[in-house]
Amino acid sequence: MPSSIHLSRRRFLRQTGLGMFALAGVPAWVRAMTMAGGPKLSPNKASPAFAPDVEIELAARQSSVSILPGPPTRVLQYAARLVKGPEGTLTNLPGSYLGPLIRLQKGQKVRIHFRNELAEPTIAHWHGMHVPALMDGHPMYAMDPGETFVYEFEVLNRASLNIYHPHPHELTGRQVYYGLAGGILVNDDEEAALGLPVGEYEIPIVLQDRRFDADNQLVYVRHMHEKMMGFHGDRILVNGRPDFTLEVASRAYRLRIMNGSNARIYKLGWDDGTPLTVLGTDGGLLETPEIKPYVMLAPGERLDVWADFSGRAVGSQLVMRSLPFSGALPMMARRMMGEMMHSALPPGSDYPLFTVRVSRGVSESPSLPRRLAKISRYTLADTANPDKPVPLEISEGPMSMLINRRPYAHDDLQPFERIPLGSVQLLEIFHGHGG
């Protein structure tokens, strides 16, 4: 490898802080214990008995992308190649650092070869996907640089928008911030029968806030307050691009909106007061469309929106904003709001997210379905423990969150906390006030 590449790599690690393990001479077993909260486990290998319908090679690597005018921005990026599967399984977002959109069909068997080409441990997690524990990307499976983990699972989800992102202990937030994130769209027959907008009329919208220095490089967690309360950037990016404008025809679209920010909460609403028509949320389609004046969206949440621009004049514009709100921040964060309000985008303030411009007129548009999906409902009589709910007490300890008065440990489970697969259990979730 040429020395210039070595120098560039070291500069990248130094400036982003992503090389703390690569540059620290600690033994691998110490690094593994720190990263996973337990012993390092060997990466999973492909099973000869598994016959995939879809096979993908996925890598996490260092890269650079032009985001703002001037020097390119150093990022971390997912790159993928389709080995086997239907055309359209992978879709790259133009000019974006975000990973390709992965489109899967319920019932497909999927194999993903994930290679770590970073200078530090990482592992991929399939946020929202129903997969076996071994395939979930738990921090205990964080891979060292150069290792490959093979995921094999059947798509069991109903139609929905899900996320893939890194999951190494204490590095997840930073790796996501520097670019490691992508969407997974699951389709099924129930959804296909509805005739919802598809193709160019189904638009992914990933909302992220970022902060850049004078050289267009990303800045993350400048002080302890941001580490404790969550990092808020001062610029909104949509699909990894600033000042995002969506050119549309005068017809109905389906917007698949994802909050990909690390800490920022959005209150989505159109600038002219047009209500939002919600088709679905994280778990998939609702039973019927719901019309709301606004929708709150926390980090990691997804929203499926019917956006009908029929009847709007060519050249007209509509702006999606984050509307003002209060009361959604933790108590400690509210006490620090004085400092946070000095940001260019204070949490809970009013600011634009993206613009929609009607650039062409059309005469036909699909109709909004009156019913969307059939959702099974459970009653107390369906649970295995109607008279003895499983308690989940949430409280705060010194520098940690507690569940049932214990901090997280990968191997610390009480017998009553184990829920048998396939069972329907009653849970009682409550806030513990100590005492």
C-alpha positions as a printed Julia matrix, in Angstrom:
435×3 Matrix{Float64}:
   0.0     0.0     0.0
   1.48    3.42   -0.93
   2.68    5.56    1.98
   0.32    8.39    0.98
  -2.64    6.13    1.68
  -1.17    5.2     5.07
  -0.81    8.9     5.9
  -4.33    9.69    4.78
  -5.7     6.8     6.84
  -3.86    7.91    9.97
  -5.07   11.49    9.48
  -8.64   10.24    9.09
  -8.4     8.23   12.31
  -6.8    11.08   14.21
  -9.32   13.7    13.12
 -12.44   11.57   13.6
 -11.36    9.76   16.74
 -12.35    6.46   15.11
  -8.99    4.83   15.57
  -8.84    4.58   19.34
  -8.53    0.81   19.26
  -6.48    0.62   16.08
  -3.95    3.1    17.5
  -3.92    1.77   21.06
  -1.64   -1.19   21.67
  -4.07   -3.22   23.75
  -4.35   -7.0    23.43
  -7.24   -8.34   21.35
  -8.84  -10.09   24.34
  -8.89   -6.83   26.34
 -10.41   -5.01   23.38
 -13.04   -7.71   22.99
 -14.02   -7.58   26.66
 -14.36   -3.8    26.45
 -16.35   -3.83   23.23
 -18.85   -6.56   23.96
 -19.11   -6.69   27.73
 -18.04  -10.34   27.51
 -15.65  -12.74   25.77
 -15.06  -12.28   22.04
 -17.04  -14.73   19.93
 -15.89  -16.02   16.55
 -17.68  -14.63   13.47
 -20.43  -16.84   12.08
 -19.68  -18.82    8.91
 -21.95  -19.81    6.03
 -24.02  -22.95    6.52
 -23.9   -25.48    3.63
 -27.51  -26.44    4.41
 -28.83  -22.9     3.91
 -30.05  -22.18    0.35
 -30.43  -18.39   -0.04
 -32.81  -16.66   -2.45
 -30.83  -13.44   -1.93
 -27.09  -13.24   -1.32
 -25.3    -9.95   -0.66
 -21.71   -8.93    0.02
 -21.7    -5.96    2.41
 -18.67   -4.04    3.68
 -18.12   -1.16    6.11
 -15.24    1.02    4.97
 -13.72    4.49    5.09
 -14.65    6.8     2.23
 -15.16   10.43    1.29
 -18.2    12.15   -0.22
 -18.85   15.68   -1.47
 -21.61   17.02    0.79
 -20.94   20.78    1.02
 -19.16   23.02   -1.51
 -15.42   22.65   -1.1
 -13.36   19.73    0.21
 -15.0    16.3     0.37
 -16.08   14.99    3.76
 -14.47   11.88    5.23
 -17.15    9.36    6.19
 -17.74    5.73    7.02
 -19.85    3.98    4.42
 -21.62    0.7     3.7
 -20.96   -0.68    0.22
 -22.85   -3.69   -1.15
 -22.81   -6.05   -4.11
 -25.67   -8.35   -5.13
 -24.34  -11.89   -5.58
 -27.74  -13.52   -6.09
 -31.3   -12.26   -6.12
 -33.88  -10.18   -8.0
 -32.87   -7.06   -9.88
 -33.67   -4.06   -7.71
 -32.67   -5.73   -4.44
 -30.04   -2.99   -3.96
 -30.62    0.69   -4.7
 -27.94    3.32   -4.12
 -29.05    6.81   -3.05
 -27.42    9.26   -5.53
 -24.56   11.28   -4.06
 -25.15    9.95   -0.54
 -22.89    8.47    2.12
 -25.8     6.3     3.28
 -25.73    2.59    2.56
 -27.79    1.18   -0.33
 -31.48    0.54    0.21
 -32.03   -3.22    0.53
 -35.43   -4.41   -0.75
 -36.57   -7.84    0.43
 -39.73   -9.91    0.08
 -41.41  -11.7     2.96
 -40.46  -15.39    2.82
 -37.11  -14.89    1.1
 -34.06  -16.61    2.54
 -31.2   -14.12    2.82
 -27.44  -14.56    3.21
 -25.27  -11.49    3.85
 -21.46  -11.65    3.99
 -20.52   -8.62    6.11
 -16.85   -7.63    6.07
 -15.26   -5.15    8.48
 -12.9    -2.89    6.5
 -12.69   -0.27    9.25
  -9.78    0.28   11.62
 -11.86   -0.68   14.67
 -14.45   -3.3    15.68
 -17.94   -3.24   14.21
 -20.93   -5.49   13.6
 -24.15   -4.95   11.62
 -27.58   -4.98   13.28
 -30.89   -5.39   11.41
 -33.06   -2.94   13.36
 -36.71   -4.02   13.25
 -36.09   -7.34   11.51
 -37.31  -10.58   13.1
 -34.17  -12.72   13.04
 -32.52  -15.34   15.31
 -30.31  -14.02   18.13
 -27.14  -15.18   16.39
 -28.07  -13.11   13.31
 -29.11   -9.94   15.18
 -25.69   -8.25   15.33
 -25.31   -8.24   19.12
 -22.25   -6.28   20.39
 -20.7    -9.52   21.65
 -20.17  -10.47   17.98
 -18.25   -7.27   17.13
 -15.6    -8.18   14.56
 -12.01   -7.05   14.43
 -10.78   -5.33   11.25
 -10.57   -7.75    8.33
 -13.07  -10.26    9.7
 -16.3   -11.37    7.98
 -19.59  -12.36    9.64
 -22.15  -14.34    7.62
 -25.84  -13.68    8.37
 -28.48  -16.2     7.28
 -32.17  -15.67    7.97
 -35.64  -15.93    6.49
 -37.62  -12.7     6.09
 -40.49  -13.06    8.56
 -41.52   -9.4     8.77
 -44.69   -8.04    7.27
 -44.24   -5.16    4.83
 -42.28   -2.42    6.64
 -39.28   -0.1     6.6
 -36.38   -1.22    8.77
 -32.78   -0.14    9.34
 -29.32   -1.66    9.24
 -26.62    0.02   11.29
 -23.53   -0.81   13.37
 -23.91   -2.21   16.89
 -20.49   -2.34   18.62
 -20.56   -1.45   22.3
 -19.86    2.28   22.92
 -19.07    2.89   19.22
 -22.54    2.64   17.71
 -23.42    6.33   17.97
 -20.18    7.55   16.43
 -20.17    5.0    13.61
 -23.78    5.85   12.72
 -22.98    9.56   12.84
 -20.07    9.18   10.43
 -22.31    7.46    7.89
 -22.97    3.79    8.67
 -26.71    3.41    8.16
 -29.1     2.15    5.51
 -32.72    1.15    4.97
 -34.36   -2.25    4.51
 -37.72   -2.26    2.72
 -39.71   -5.44    3.21
 -42.62   -6.08    0.83
 -45.38   -8.69    1.03
 -48.48   -9.8    -0.9
 -50.89   -7.91    1.36
 -49.14   -4.63    0.61
 -48.82   -5.37   -3.12
 -52.6    -5.81   -3.44
 -53.18   -2.2    -2.32
 -51.69   -0.55   -5.41
 -49.67    1.98   -3.38
 -47.17    4.21   -5.2
 -44.01    2.33   -6.23
 -40.85    2.93   -8.2
 -40.08    6.61   -8.68
 -43.2     7.48   -6.68
 -41.98    5.74   -3.49
 -39.31    8.0    -1.98
 -37.01    7.24    0.98
 -36.48   10.28    3.21
 -33.71    9.86    5.82
 -33.51   12.82    8.23
 -30.18   13.48    9.97
 -28.62   16.45   11.72
 -24.9    16.97   11.33
 -22.23   19.53   12.26
 -19.27   20.42   10.01
 -16.02   22.27   10.71
 -14.44   24.88    8.42
 -12.87   22.1     6.3
 -16.21   20.32    5.73
 -15.31   17.53    8.16
 -17.9    16.08   10.52
 -17.76   17.14   14.16
 -19.19   14.84   16.84
 -19.52   15.15   20.65
 -17.45   18.17   21.58
 -17.95   17.94   25.36
 -19.39   15.8    28.13
 -22.85   17.42   27.97
 -23.29   16.22   24.39
 -22.04   12.77   25.36
 -24.55   12.51   28.19
 -27.57   14.25   26.65
 -27.19   13.3    23.0
 -25.52   15.11   20.12
 -27.5    17.69   18.12
 -26.06   19.0    14.87
 -26.71   22.44   13.39
 -27.52   21.4     9.81
 -30.21   19.07    8.43
 -29.3    16.53    5.78
 -31.87   14.51    3.85
 -30.59   11.29    2.29
 -27.11   12.59    3.12
 -27.57   15.86    1.2
 -28.09   19.47    2.37
 -30.92   21.78    1.25
 -32.85   18.82   -0.15
 -35.52   19.5    -2.77
 -37.78   16.74   -4.07
 -39.1    17.27   -7.6
 -42.54   15.67   -7.97
 -45.45   15.34  -10.38
 -48.97   16.47   -9.47
 -50.02   13.05   -8.14
 -49.79   10.85   -5.03
 -46.45    9.69   -3.61
 -45.41    7.39   -0.8
 -42.76    8.94    1.46
 -40.82    6.4     3.57
 -39.46    8.69    6.29
 -36.77    7.6     8.76
 -35.24    9.56   11.64
 -31.57    8.69   11.27
 -30.37   11.31   13.76
 -28.48   10.3    16.9
 -30.6    12.31   19.37
 -32.81   14.84   17.58
 -36.61   14.5    17.74
 -38.69   15.94   14.89
 -42.28   17.18   14.84
 -43.18   16.69   11.19
 -45.71   19.0     9.56
 -46.29   20.71    6.2
 -45.74   24.47    6.18
 -49.21   25.24    4.76
 -51.03   23.2     7.41
 -51.87   20.28    5.09
 -52.34   17.27    7.4
 -50.17   14.18    7.18
 -51.84   11.0     5.94
 -50.09    8.17    7.75
 -50.08    4.71    6.15
 -47.75    2.96    8.58
 -45.13    3.17   11.3
 -42.17    1.06   12.45
 -44.09   -2.23   12.47
 -45.66   -1.76    9.04
 -49.01   -0.69    7.63
 -51.86    0.49    9.83
 -55.34   -0.99    9.48
 -56.61    2.23    7.91
 -54.94    5.54    6.95
 -54.82    8.08    9.78
 -54.85   11.82    9.21
 -52.79   13.87   11.67
 -51.89   17.57   11.88
 -48.32   16.52   12.75
 -46.35   13.41   13.75
 -43.49   13.18   16.28
 -40.51   11.13   15.14
 -37.75   10.06   17.57
 -34.35    8.61   16.54
 -34.73    5.27   14.78
 -38.47    5.67   14.19
 -39.98    5.27   10.72
 -43.09    6.7     9.11
 -44.99    5.69    5.96
 -46.77    8.76    4.52
 -49.23    9.2     1.65
 -48.37   12.59    0.11
 -50.84   13.67   -2.58
 -49.78   16.64   -4.7
 -52.75   16.33   -7.1
 -54.27   19.68   -8.05
 -51.17   21.66   -7.12
 -49.9    24.0    -9.81
 -46.63   23.31  -11.61
 -43.97   25.44   -9.93
 -45.67   25.45   -6.53
 -43.73   24.43   -3.43
 -44.45   22.76   -0.12
 -42.02   22.57    2.8
 -41.83   19.83    5.4
 -40.86   21.44    8.69
 -40.03   20.37   12.19
 -42.62   22.34   14.15
 -41.95   23.81   17.61
 -42.53   21.6    20.65
 -41.52   21.2    24.3
 -41.64   18.53   26.98
 -39.98   15.72   25.02
 -36.51   16.0    26.56
 -35.23   14.33   29.76
 -35.21   16.47   32.9
 -31.43   16.84   32.9
 -31.5    17.94   29.26
 -34.19   20.52   30.01
 -31.94   22.01   32.69
 -29.26   22.41   30.02
 -31.57   23.94   27.43
 -30.02   27.37   27.97
 -26.79   26.14   26.42
 -28.55   24.09   23.77
 -30.69   27.03   22.65
 -27.54   28.78   21.41
 -27.34   26.17   18.65
 -28.4    27.12   15.13
 -31.06   24.4    15.42
 -32.18   24.24   19.06
 -34.12   21.06   19.95
 -37.84   21.74   19.76
 -37.51   24.85   17.58
 -39.13   25.5    14.18
 -37.0    24.86   11.09
 -37.35   23.49    7.52
 -36.4    19.91    6.68
 -36.91   19.62    2.92
 -38.81   21.23    0.04
 -41.19   19.58   -2.4
 -41.51   21.3    -5.8
 -44.19   20.32   -8.33
 -42.21   20.26  -11.58
 -44.68   18.54  -13.92
 -48.41   18.04  -14.22
 -50.12   14.68  -14.75
 -53.78   13.76  -15.07
 -53.86   10.4   -13.29
 -53.07    9.39   -9.73
 -53.78    6.33   -7.56
 -56.52    6.55   -4.94
 -55.86    6.28   -1.22
 -57.03    2.83   -0.04
 -59.71    2.9     2.65
 -58.27   -0.18    4.34
 -54.61   -1.16    4.47
 -53.86   -4.24    6.57
 -55.37   -6.8     8.88
 -53.81   -6.63   12.35
 -54.34   -9.37   14.93
 -55.36   -8.18   18.36
 -54.71  -10.06   21.58
 -56.8    -9.98   24.72
 -55.8   -10.7    28.29
 -57.24  -14.19   27.87
 -54.7   -14.88   25.09
 -51.71  -14.37   27.43
 -49.93  -17.18   29.23
 -49.68  -15.15   32.46
 -52.85  -13.01   32.82
 -52.57  -12.86   36.63
 -48.79  -12.5    36.91
 -47.34   -9.94   34.47
 -43.6    -9.9    33.84
 -42.28   -6.77   35.62
 -39.94   -4.38   33.79
 -38.97   -1.62   36.18
 -37.04    1.2    34.51
 -34.96    3.53   36.69
 -31.73    5.51   36.72
 -28.5     4.56   38.47
 -25.12    6.3    38.66
 -24.14    6.9    35.02
 -26.45    4.13   33.8
 -30.02    3.12   33.11
 -31.4     0.21   35.12
 -33.94   -2.5    34.29
 -35.3    -4.31   37.32
 -32.69   -2.33   39.33
 -29.7    -3.81   37.49
 -27.45   -2.27   34.83
 -27.04   -4.05   31.52
 -24.91   -7.19   31.38
 -25.19   -9.6    28.45
 -25.38  -12.65   30.74
 -27.41  -11.18   33.63
 -30.98  -12.42   33.18
 -33.45  -13.37   35.87
 -35.54  -16.49   35.17
 -38.75  -14.46   34.99
 -37.17  -12.21   32.32
 -36.89  -15.05   29.82
 -39.89  -15.02   27.47
 -40.43  -18.31   25.57
 -40.4   -17.87   21.79
 -43.9   -18.03   20.33
 -45.68  -17.26   23.59
 -47.93  -14.27   24.31
 -46.95  -12.7    27.64
 -48.36   -9.82   29.67
 -45.68   -7.26   30.64
 -45.94   -4.51   33.24
 -43.57   -1.67   32.36
 -43.19    1.03   34.98
 -40.82    3.69   36.26
 -39.09    2.86   39.52
 -38.71    5.83   41.85
 -36.27    4.17   44.2
 -36.78    3.87   47.92
